[in-house]
Amino acid sequence: MRVAATAWAGLQGPPLPTLCPVVVPELYCQDQAHAERWAVTSEASSGSHCARSRMLRWRAQEEDSTVLIDVSPPEAEKRGPYGSTAHTSEPGSCLCPCWFPADFVLVWEEDLKLDWQQNSASRDRTDTHRTWRETFLDNLRAAGLRVDQHAVQDGNTTVHYALLSASWAVLCYYAEDLRLKLPLQELPNQASNWSAELLAWLRIPNVLLEVVPDVPPEYYSCQFRVNKLPRFLGSDNQDTFFTSTKRHQILFEILAKTPYGHEKKNLLGIHQLLAEGVLSAAFPLHDGPFKTPPEGPQAPHLNQRQVLFQHWAHWGKWNKYQPLDHVRRYFGEKVALYFAWLGFYTGWLLPAAVVGTLVFLVGCFLVFSDIPTQELCGSKDSFEMCPLCLDCPFWLLSSACALAQAGRLFDHGGTVFFSLFMALWAVLLLEYWKRKSATLAYRWDCSDYEDIEERPRPQFAASAPTTAPNPITGEDEPYFPERSRARRMLAGSVVIVVMVAVVVMCLVSIILYRAIMAIVVSRSRNTLLAAWASRIASLTGSVVNLIFILILSKIYVSLAHVLTQWEMHRTQTKFEDAFTLKVFIFQFVNFYSSPIYIAFFKGRFVGYPGNYHTLFGVRNEECAAGGCLIELAQELLVIMVGKQVINNMQEVLIPKLKGWWQKFRLRSKKTKAGASPGASQGPWEADYELVPCEGLFDEYLEMVLQFGFVTIFVAACPLAPLFALLNNWVEIRLDARKFVCEYRRPVAERAQDIGIWFHILAGITHLAVTSNVRRGRERGRAGAGSAGASCVCCRYRAFRGDDGHYSQTYWNLLAIRLAFVIVFEVAGAPTGSPIHGMTPPPYALPNSNTW
């Protein structure tokens, strides 16, 4: 492992001694004894730091003859070989760069009463974990980090905290090694919002606009180089040159690559230690409390977390723009891009919700004024319909009056318009998001992240069998043969197919359940139950389907994670894309199979009297008198709205319950140990009481599935965009509150775009265009044919003649639908990718990415 201990003045000066003086920050020194213990621990690690620094002098001695964009004043060259941050050392002295306050925390818990209760195997496991921890911490000290240990102990349990911090030398070394981009010159803020500009042009007051303090500046940026340090903005102030998010990224990279045993046995990195239970948690510290200080929100020195809580995560800010630049500064580009997408999508739902609500109101008016519906309800005993099963009685068409009126809420001329409107809406949404995404990528200087900056995953580096030069950077990197990965991905695809088959089997069982339930209920002597037999069967089937969906989802997500790890993807972006695709394929079939069956297949393979089709001996389902559209609307409301309610309840209750239990568990230990319940906590203890951040996958999945319901099946339920809009208004603030108040701070990650989610959205849009134009042309009442058996005559729903064959009208409508689908699909399909192949917008200034 490379050692990151480089003393800058010593790079060109005399040899360094082996011990450095240490300045103990007042922030974490609770008393003098604690400060002395910290100093001893830190001196030991700093000695190792200085002793190993000589190994790295070659790094700064490399000559770089290329020219950086000159954005510094000429006098900057006179500051010294490394600008104003360089220090001069006298012979025989050891220059130890300043240390920053603790940024990262490792936590583990020890149950002391189990030491004498455990059997030999458990005791060996406990000893192994203790050895791994000690080795890991020693290797962190050898890497140049300062490790200060703090413990909270009661009679039986001890909670250990290891506070990690890095020196200026370590930060500079790894900043260059990780190719971090740092600012060169400040630029005017380029943030823009089309709605704000439109309202300003119309001279309409913008209630969505709010002035958020401490706006992050924008910069020209470039990959950090040690020998170009004076040219970087703010290089004369070591305390602020590396932001907290940059320091977290550097420390996390060290943690991810530090071994705690034999590297060939994959005993490497913080991820393995957490997975094995050696450590309970590893997280960067928040900047401070999120609650507003006593002086109020106008206090002059609010920390970044307090600004985000006051102007973003507060429920009262539901009608304000999101401060995305502030989110990006505190949580990184990946989190900021998620909230940018969520806000953009929610804003576009507003016109869709307005149009959908108007279409629904038109349907409410037509319920009582539609002539065909009035004729059906007034037919009384005029039309006798064919039985729904072999042993079922004949039934009157007038008995389906209520169903026909309910179906008219959604099945009318306005639905045709709304279907076409939503198809165009979905296409334009993605096209404009590509522009928005490209603008943010250039403003935030991450448009080339995946191609140039992103490094191999630590888990991949530990398991890769060989190395090979990177075709872009030319550096040797861990390598896994593409052919081997392809074989593994093919084997994983077989598992996916098997799981999809399980979902299809569940769908078939639900279809059979609905058919059998409809027959059983229709035989009831209760006239009302018999008339609503198909609706009762459909509603109960929807509930059963939702239960199947939630159970299978939990199982498959765990399986997909194991398969993706086995496939050995090089970067975190590739890993997340592969995992996302697997889960979405399964979730697509899981969530959409039943609605797709109702929308496109149910009632189309029924046959006709005397020649009914069956499935496993049970007659195929047919649509009720009101049509399948009302049943599809019911299915959407049960699955989409039911899932949203369940998810929101989980997102509100589960983090609070977990946080309450964590606080109760930890504080009860302090009480047992004799500590006062009101005693002050260290910031690391307060953050450990929070809930671990579980990433953005579930958040993206929830929104993408919602997007599918809103676009693919919207003709069946024009109110779907309205429900989605109301949910997303809550979702934005709920997610913001989780990240700011309830989650431990995640490590800030860079990202170029929303990843494979965009391509999934594009695929859904293609399907939505096809579905909506097909549904739009399909509207209309099928003519009623007749069939006889003995002397009994009944009617059934179909475009058929007296001989049972399809009529000419059926074929004419089929040809019209097919032509309309082809024309609209070709004309309206989205193209392109979110960023690649696009030129930057004229107002997005380029960034300097090379020397």
N, C-alpha and C positions, 0 to 999 in steps of 0.2 A: 504494500500500500504506500502511495506517495505521501510524504509528510508535508504539511502545509505551514511550516513555521519559518517565515522569512523575515528577517529584520532589515528594514530598507536601507538605513545608513550603512549597515554592515555589509551590504552587497558590494560596495566599493571600498569599504574601510578595512580596518585591521580585524584579525580573528576575534570571535566573540567568546566571552567566558560562558560558563555553564549555568549561571543562575541570574535571574532577572528580578529586580525589585517589583513589587506588585502594589498597585493602588486598589484598596478595597472600597467599592462603591458604598455610600452610606445607605442606599435604598434597601439593601438586604441585610445589613448588620443590625441585629436586634439588640445586642449588647456587646460589651468589650470582649467577653469570652468567646462569643460567637465570631466576632471579627478576627480574633487571634486564630481560632480554629480554621476559619476560611483562608487566612493568609498562609497558614502552613500548607493546607491542601493545594492552594493556588501556586505557591512557590515550587512545590514538587512538580506540578504539571508544567509550570513555566520553565523550570530547569530543563526538562525534557524538550520543551519547545525550542529553547535557544541552542541546546546541544545538537539538535537535528537540523537547525536552520542552514548550516554550512552546506548540506546536501543539495540545497535548492538555489545556490547562488548562480548556477549556470542559466537559470531561467531569465533573470534580468540582464544577463550579460549578452543575450542574443541580440544581434543588431537588426533593426527594422528600418530599412531605408525608404519605405513608402511614406507618402505625405498625407497627413490628416488635413481635413478642411480647416483652414486657419480661422478660428472663431475667438481666439484669445488675444488680449492685447500684447504688444511686443515685450512689455516689461515682465510678462509672465515667464519668459525664458530666463530671466535673471534671478529667479528665486532659488535655483539650485537644481541638481540633477533630477529631483522628483517634486519640484514645486515647493510651495510653502509647507507641505506636509513632511518634507524631509528634515531629519534631525542630524546634527553633527555629533559625533562621538569621539571622545578622547581615547588615546591608547590605554588599554587595560580596562576600559569600562564596557558594560553590556547594555546596549540600548534595547529595552523591551517596549514595544508599542503599547499604546493605551488600550485598556480593556473596556468593552462595552458592558452595560448591565445585562443580566441574564435574559435571553430571548427564548430559550427552548427548555422544556421541562420533561424529564422522564420520571415515571411513577411506578412503584411496585409495592405490594402489600405482603407482609409476612404474618402468618398466624402462629404465634409462639407456642400455643397450647397443643398444636398438632405435632410438634417435634417429638414428643415422647409417646404420642398415640399412634404414629404411623408405623406401618410394617416396613420391612427392609427395602422393598421395591419403591415404595412411596418416598422413603427417606433418601434413597439414592437419586430419585428424580429431583427432589428438593435440593440436594447438594449439587447436582449437575446444573440446575438453574442458577444457583448462587455463584457457581464457578463461571458460568457464561456471563452473568452480569458483571462480575468483577473484571473479567477479561475484556469485556466490551468497554467498560468505563476506563480501564487502563489504556486501551487502544485509542479512545477518544482523547485522553490526555496526551498520548504520543502524537496525535494528529494536530496538536496545538490548541485544543480547547481547554478552557478552565471548567472544572467540574466541582461544584459545591454541593455537598449533601446535607439535607435537612430532614429530620424525622419527627413524626408525631406518634407518640406511643401511649398505649394504655396497658392494662394488666396482661392482655392476651394478644393484641394485634399492634403491629407497627406499620405505619404508612411512610414510605421513604420517598423523598423528592430529590432528584438530581438536577440542579440548575446549571444549564450550559450557557456559556458565553464565548465569544471569539474575539481575538485581538484584531487590531487594524491590519497587521501583517497577514493573518490568516484570511481575513475578508478579501484583501487585495489579491492574494494568491488564487483563491477559489473563484473570485469574480472573473479573472482572466481565464481560468481553466474551464469554467462553465459558459463562457462567451456571453456573460451578462451585458445587456445594453444599458449604458448610463448616459446622462444628459451632457450635451455639448454647449447648447445655446438655447435660451428661453425664447418661445414664440408666442404670438398673440393667440388667445383661446379661439379655437375653430369650431367649438360646439355649435350646432344648429338644430333647429326643430321646425319642420315644415308647418305644423299647426300654429306654432307661436308666430312665425313669419306671416302666415295667412291672416291671423287675427289682428296682427299689428297693421297689415296693409288695409284691412277692412275697418280699422280704428275701433275694434271691439275689445273691451277689457278682457284680459286673459286670466281667468280665475285659476288656471292650472299652473301658472308661473309663480315661482317662489325663489327669492334670493337666498342661496345657501352659503354660509360663510366658509372661508378658507378653501376657495376653489383651487384645485390642483393645477399648477401651470403646465403648459405643453412645451416640448423641447425637440430640437434636433438631437438625435441620439446615435450612439455607435458602440460597437463591442469594446469592452474595456481592455486596455493594454497598460501594463505597469509602466513601461518606458514612455507613455504619452500622458501620464497622470496630470501634469499641470494644465493640459488643454481641456480637461473635463470641468464642467461647471460645479463650483462648490468644493473643489479639491483642497481648498485651504482650511476647511472645517471638517475634521475627522468625525466629529460627533453627529453630523447630519449628512455626510456624503453618501453613506449607505442607509437607505431607508429601512424601516423595520421589516418590510416584506422582502427586501433583498437579503437582509441578514437571515431571515427565516429560510429562504431558499438555499442559501449556502450551508447553513447548519443541517438542514434536512438532507442535502446531498451527502454531507459527511456521514450522517447517521445511516443513510441507506447503503453506503459502501464500506462501512467499518466492520471487519470480521470479529467474531467472538469465539471462533474455533477454526477448524480446518476448512478452508474455502472450497476445496473439492467436494466436501460433504455438504455444501450449500449452507454452512453455518456463518451466514453473513447478513448484516443489515437489520435495521429496526423492524422491518416488516415481519421477518421470521421470529424475532423475539416477541413481538406482540401476538403472532399466531400461536406460538408455543406456550403462551401464558407466562413467559419469563418477566415481562413487563406488563403492567396494567394499562398504561396509557403513555402517549408521547405527543406533545402538542406545543405549539408556540404560544406565548403569552399574549393576551389582549393588551391593548394600550392603556387600559385602566377601566374603571367602572363605567357603565352605560347610563346610569341615572344622572339627571341634571343636577349640578351643584346647587347649594342653597342660594347663590346669587341669581339663579334662574337661567333661562336659555340665552340671555344676553351676556353671560359671563365672558370675559375677554380670552380665557385660555381653556376652551373646551377641547378635550382630546378628540381624535378622529372617531372613536366609537360613540362618544356622546353626540357628535354632529350627525352621525348616521342615524342614531336613535331618534333625535329630535326632529330631523327633517326627512326621514325615510321610513323607519320602522314604526313610527307612531301611527296609531289607528286614525288619528285626525288628519293625516296626510294622504288619505285614500284618493283625493281628487287633485293631487299635485304631481308634477313631473318627477321622475326618479333622478336623483343626482348620480348618474352613472359614473362620472369621473371620480367622485368620492368613493363609490363602491369599488371601482377598479384599483384605486390607490391602496385601499385597506384589505381587500380580499383577492385581488389579482384579476387578470383578464378573463379567465375561464368563468368565474362567478359573474363578473360584470356582463359578459356576453349572454349568459342565460337570462339575466334580468332584462337586458336590452331586448332579447327576443320575446320574452313574456310580455313586456310592456308594449312592444310593437304589435304583436298578435292581438293583445287585448284592445288596443286602440282601433285596429281594423275590424274587430267584432262589433263595434258600435253601429256603423251603417248597416251591417248584416242583421243586427238585432232589431233595428228600427224597421227595416223592410219586412223581416219575418213577422214582427208583431202586427204590422199593417195587414199582411196576408192572412194572419190568423183572425183578425177582426173582420175581414171580408168574409171569411168562412163562417164566423158566428152569425153574420147577417144572412148568409145564404141558407143556413140551416132551416129557417122558417119561410124563405121565399123561393127556394129552388123548386121548379115545377116537377122534375122527375121524382124528387124525394116526396113531394106532396102526393103525387099519383101513387107511389108505392105505399105510403101510409094510408091512403084512402081506398086501396084496392079491396080491403076486407076479405071476402071469401072468393075473390075472382081468380086468383092464381094459386094453384096447389103445386108445391115444389117436391122434387124427388127425395126419397129418404136419404139420410146421411150415412146409413149403414144397412146391412142386410136385414136386421131385425128391427130397425127403427121405423117409426110411423111417418107418413107424409106430413108435411108442415106447410103453413100458409106464408106466402111472401110478406103479407102485412105484419106478421109477428116480428119481423126484423126491422120495424120502423125505427126504433131507438138506435140500433146499430147503423142504419143508413144515415140518420141525422148526425151521429157522431163522426162517421166517415166523411161527411160533407164539410166538417171543420177543416180538413186537410186536403181533400180531393176535389178541387175546383179549378177554374181557369187561372186564378192567382198563383196556384201551386206551380203551374207550368212556367210562368214568368219567374217565380222565385228559384226554381231549379236552374234555369239558365243564368240567372243573376249570380247564384252561388258558385256555379262553375267558373264564370269569369272572375268572381271575387277571389277564388282560391288561386287562380293563375296569377293575377295581379299582385296578390299578397306576397307570393314568393319572389316575383320579379323585383318588387320594391324592397323586399328584405335583402336581396343580393346587393342592391346599392347601399343600403344602410350598413350591412355587414362589411362591405368593402371600405366604406368611409371610416367606420370604427377601427378596422384593422390598420389603416394607414395612420389615423390619428394616434393610435396606441402603439404604433411601431411593432406590429406582430404579423405583418403580411407575409413574411418569409420564415416564420418560426418553424414550421414543420420541415422545410427543406434544408435549413442551415443551422438553426439554433438547437433543435431538440436532440437530446442525447439518448443513448440506449437506456432502457429500464434497468435498475440495479438487479432485479431478479433475473432478467435476461442475461446481463453481464456475468452473473455468478454461475449460470447454468449452460451458457453457450460453449460448445466444444472446441471452437477455434476462433481465430481473429482474421480480419481482412481489412484492406484499406477502404475508407469511406469514399465513394466516387465523387462526392462534392467537396468535402474538406481535405481529403487525402490522408487523414489520420487513421491509424490502425484502431479498429473497434471490434468488440465481440461479434461473432458471426455464426448464424445458424443456416444451413443449406436450405434454399428455397424448395427444393424437391422434397426434402423431409417434412418441411412445414406443410406443403401441399398435401402430402399423404395423411398427415394428422388432421388437417382441415376436412379432408374427404371422409375420414373415419368419424369426425365430429358431426358431419352432415348426416350420416346414417342415424346417429342418435337423435338429431333434430327431427328427421323424418318419422322415427318411431314415436316421439312425443307428439308430433302433429297427428299421427294416426290415433293416438290415445284421445286427443281432443275430438277428432271426427267420430270416434266410437261414442264419446259422451254426447255429441250432437245427435247421432242416430238414436241413442237411447232416449233423449229428450223428445225427439220427433215421435217415437213410438209411444212415449208416455202421454203426449198431448192427444194422439189419435185415440188411444185406449180410454183416457180420461173423458174425452168428448163423447165417446160412445156410452160410457157408463152413466154420465150425467144426463145425456139426452134421453135415457130410458127412465128417468125419474118421473114419478107421477106428479111432481110439482111442475106446473106449466111454466112458471118463471125460470126455474133452474133449467128445464129442458130448452127453453128459448135461448138462454145464455150459456149453453154447454160449451160451445167453441171458445167463448171469451174466458170462461172459468179455466178451461184446460190451458189456454194460452198464457194467462196470468200466472198460474201456479208453475207452469213450465218455465217462464222467465225467471222466477225466483230460484228455482232449482238450478237453472243455468248460471245465475250469478254466483251461487254457492260453489258450483264446479269450477268456475273461472277463478275465484279467489284462492281455492285450495291448490289447483294445478299451477297457478302463478308462483306461489311460494316454493314449490318443489323444483320448478324448472329454472328459476333464477340461480339457485345454488348449483344445479347441474351445469348450467351455461358458464358459470364462473370457473369451475374446475376444468371444463373443456378448453376454455380460452387460455388459461394458464399453461395447459399442456401443449398448445399450439406454438408457443415460443415466439411471440411477436416482439419485434425489436424495440419500439418506442411505446410510450404510454398512450399516445394518440392512436396508434394502430391497435393496441390492446383494447382500448375502450371502444373503438369502432367495431372490432370483431365481436366483442361481448354484446354490444348494443344490437348489432344485426341479428345475432342468435336469439336474443330475448324478444326482439320485436317480431321476428317471424312467428315465434310461438304465440306471443300475445296477440298478434293480428288474428291468427286463426282462433285463438281462445275467445277473444272478445267479439270478433266480427262474424264468426261462422253462423251463429243463429240469426242475426239480422240479415246477412246475405242470403241465407236460405229462405227467409220470409219474403225478402224483397224480390228475388230473382227466380226462385224455384217452387215455392209453395203454390199449389193450385194449378200448376202447369202440366202435371203428369197424372191427373185424376182419371182421365178417360171419360166415358159417358155411360148412361144407363144401359145395362146389358154387357158392358165391356170395361168395367172399372179396373184400374191398375192397383196392385197391392205391393206392400213391402213386408216381407216375412209373414205373409198371410193377413196383414192388416191393411185395410184400404187406405190409400194415400190421402193426406190431408188436402182439403180444399179451402179456399178463402170463404169467409162468412159473407152474408148478404151485403154488408157495407164495404166489402173489399178487403184486401190484405194490408192496405195502407194504414188503416186504423190499428191493426195488430202490430205493424212495424213501429208505429208511433208509441204504442204501449211498451214494446220491447226496448226502444231507445230510452224512454223515460225510466224504466226499471234499471237498465244497465248503466246508462250514462249518468243520470241524476243520482241513482242509488250509489254508484261508485264514487261520485264527487262528495256526497254526504259522508260516506264511510271514510274516505281519504281525509277530508277536512277534520272530522272528529278524531281520527288517528293523529293527524299533524298537530292538533291542539292538545289532546289529552296525553298521548304517549310521551312527548318530550317533558311535559310538566310532571307526569307521574315518575318518569325516570329521574328527573332532576330532584324532585322531592325525596325520592328514596335515597339517592346519592347523598343529599345533604343530611337527611335523617341518620343514615348509617355512619357517616363520618363524624357528625357532631355528637352523636351518642357516644362514640369512642372517646372524644375529648372529655365529655361529662364524666364517664367512668374513670378517666385518668385524673380527675380532680380539677380540670381546667374550667374556667368560668365560661358559660355559654355565650356571653357577650364579648369575650376576648377577641382582640383584633386578629385578622387572618392575613397571612401573606398572600400576594396576588396569585401565586401558584396554587395555594389551597383553594381560593375562591374559584379559579378556573377549573380545577379538578372536579368541583361539584357540578359543573355543567355537563351537558350531554355530548358525547362524541359526534362530530360531524360525519355524516354517512355519504357525502358526495351529492352529485346532481342527477344521477341516473334516474332515480324514481321521480324526480320533479319533471325532467324532460319527458319521461315515458307517460306520465299522467297527462301532460299537455298535448303530446302527439296523438295519443289515443282519443283525446277530446276533439282534436282537429279532424280526425277521421270521422267521428260521429257527426260533427257539425257540417262536414262537406259531402261525405258519401251518401248519407241517408237523410239529408236535411229536408227533402221533399216530403217525407213522411211526418215531419214535426217542425214546422216553421219557427217554433219557439225555442229550438235548440240553441241558436246563437245567443238568445237572450239569457238562457240559463248559463251558458258558457261565460258570457260577459259578467254576470253577477258573481259567478264562482271565481273568475280570474281577478276581479277587483279585490276580493277577499284574499285570494291566493298570493298576490304580490306582497301585501303587507304581512300576511302570515309567514311567508318564506323569509321576508326581510327581518321580521321579528325573531325568527328562529336563528338566523345567522348572527344577529347582533346581540341578542339577549340570552338565548338558551343553548347555543352550540359553543363548544370550545372552538377557538379560532383555527380554521384550517390553514394549511400551508398555501400561500399564494402560488397559483399556477398560471403560466402563460398559455394562451390558445390562439389559434389563427381564425377560427370560426366556430360554429356550433357542431362541426364535425359531420359524421355520417347522418346525424338527425336531419340535415337539410335534404340529403338524397332520399331519405325515407319520406319526408314531407312531399318531395317532388313526386315520388311514386304514388302516394295517397292522392295527390292532386290529379294525376293521370286517371286514376280509378274514379275519382269524384266527377271528373268531366264526363267520362263514359256513363257513370251511373245516373247523373242528373239529366243529361240529354235523353237518355233512354227512358227514365222515369217521366220526364216532361212530355215525351211523345206518346207515352203509354196511357196517359189519362184518358178516360172515356168509359162509358158503360158498355159492356159486352152485350150483344143481343142474346135473347133467350131462345134456345132451340127447344124441341120437344121430342119425346121418345115414348113408345108405348110398350106395354107388357100386358098380354091378355086384353082386357077391356079397360085397363087403367091407364090414364094419360097424366103425365106430370111434366114439369119444366125444370130446366137446369141452366146454369150460367156458362155460356160458351158461344163462340162464333162457329157453329156447325149447322149443317143441313139436317133434313129428316133422316138421312142415311147414316149420320154420325161422322161424316167427313167434314174437314174444315171448309168453310165457305170462302168465296172469293174476297169478301171483306177482310177476313183474317190475313190472307196473303198480301193484300194491298197495304194494310197497316204495318205488317212485318217489313215490307220493302221500304216504306217511308221511314220507319224507325232506324233501320240499318243505314240508310243513306244519310240521315241526320246525324247519327253517331259518328260516322266516318268524317264528314265535313267538319263538324264541331271539334272533334278530337284533334284533327290535323291543324286546324286554325288556332286552337286555344291551348295546346299543350305547352307547358313550361320547358325552357331549354337552358343549358348552361350550368355552371357551378357557382357557388357563392362568391368566390374570389378569383380563382385561377382563370387566367385568360381575360380578365377585365382590366381596363385602364383605370387609374385612380381618378376620382372626380376632380374637376378643375380647381376646387377650393381646398383639396387635400395636398399639403406640401410633402415632397418626398423626404425620406430620412436617409442619413448617411450610414450605410451598413458596412462599409469596408474602409480600410485605411488607404 
